[in-house]
Amino acid sequence: MDSTREHLHLDDCPQALSVLSTLLAHRADRAVEIGYEATEHGAWVDWNALEHSWLSTTERAAVVVAHGLAMAERQGGWAPQLHQAIVTAVTRTD
């Protein structure tokens, strides 16, 4: 697998970081080994490592959602025609 390690900055990707920190904060001692390293200004994330780690299926799905959020946040948000469909889909899966 190719490494997709990148730094997510708090100012650029707050929602993606929120999902990842909620998922991994209580596992800080093991998070680095699966691709997540919190920093003072955000986190280093290896998406491939996280998506193929020992996390449960639903936790890995949350990583995929966080990855999508990070991509959208870096582009200024979702396209208007997609916004409500995405919000609805995520809301209905709880």
URNORKA-V183321 format. One record per helix or strand of 3 or more residues. SS is the DSSP state (a for helix, b for strand). FROM is the first residue (numbers start at 1). TO is the last residue. If there is no record, write none. Layout:
BEGIN
SS,FROM,TO
SS,FROM,TO
END
This chain:
BEGIN
b,5,9
a,14,34
b,36,39
b,42,46
a,47,51
a,57,74
a,80,91
END
